[in-house]
Amino acid sequence: MITAILYLVLGGAYLVVIPGILLFYLKARWYTAGSIERTLLYFLVFFFFPGMLLLSPFLNFRPRRRSLES
């Protein structure tokens, strides 16, 4: 029973928790990250790709539409 709970916790962290934190960190640091930090972030995106793919339909980080006054 302990083994099943451990697998569930580690799987949830790998597929949901860490990729979610990584996505929000990427959003915050996208334009200001240095080259070494960007390389580390790209490695983490590659490493946690299944979780990123799982969360991507639910998180939308596109810029909001501008309202143009005319």
Contacts in CASP RR format, 6 or more apart in sequence:
PFRMAT RR
TARGET T0000
AUTHOR 0000-0000-0000
METHOD contacts of the structure
MODEL  1
MITAILYLVLGGAYLVVIPGILLFYLKARWYTAGSIERTLLYFLVFFFFP
GMLLLSPFLNFRPRRRSLES
14 48 0 8 1.000
14 50 0 8 1.000
14 51 0 8 1.000
15 50 0 8 1.000
15 51 0 8 1.000
15 54 0 8 1.000
16 51 0 8 1.000
16 54 0 8 1.000
16 55 0 8 1.000
18 48 0 8 1.000
19 48 0 8 1.000
19 51 0 8 1.000
19 52 0 8 1.000
19 54 0 8 1.000
19 55 0 8 1.000
20 55 0 8 1.000
20 59 0 8 1.000
22 41 0 8 1.000
22 44 0 8 1.000
22 45 0 8 1.000
22 48 0 8 1.000
22 52 0 8 1.000
23 52 0 8 1.000
23 55 0 8 1.000
23 59 0 8 1.000
23 61 0 8 1.000
25 41 0 8 1.000
26 41 0 8 1.000
26 45 0 8 1.000
27 61 0 8 1.000
29 37 0 8 1.000
29 41 0 8 1.000
33 41 0 8 1.000
45 52 0 8 1.000
END
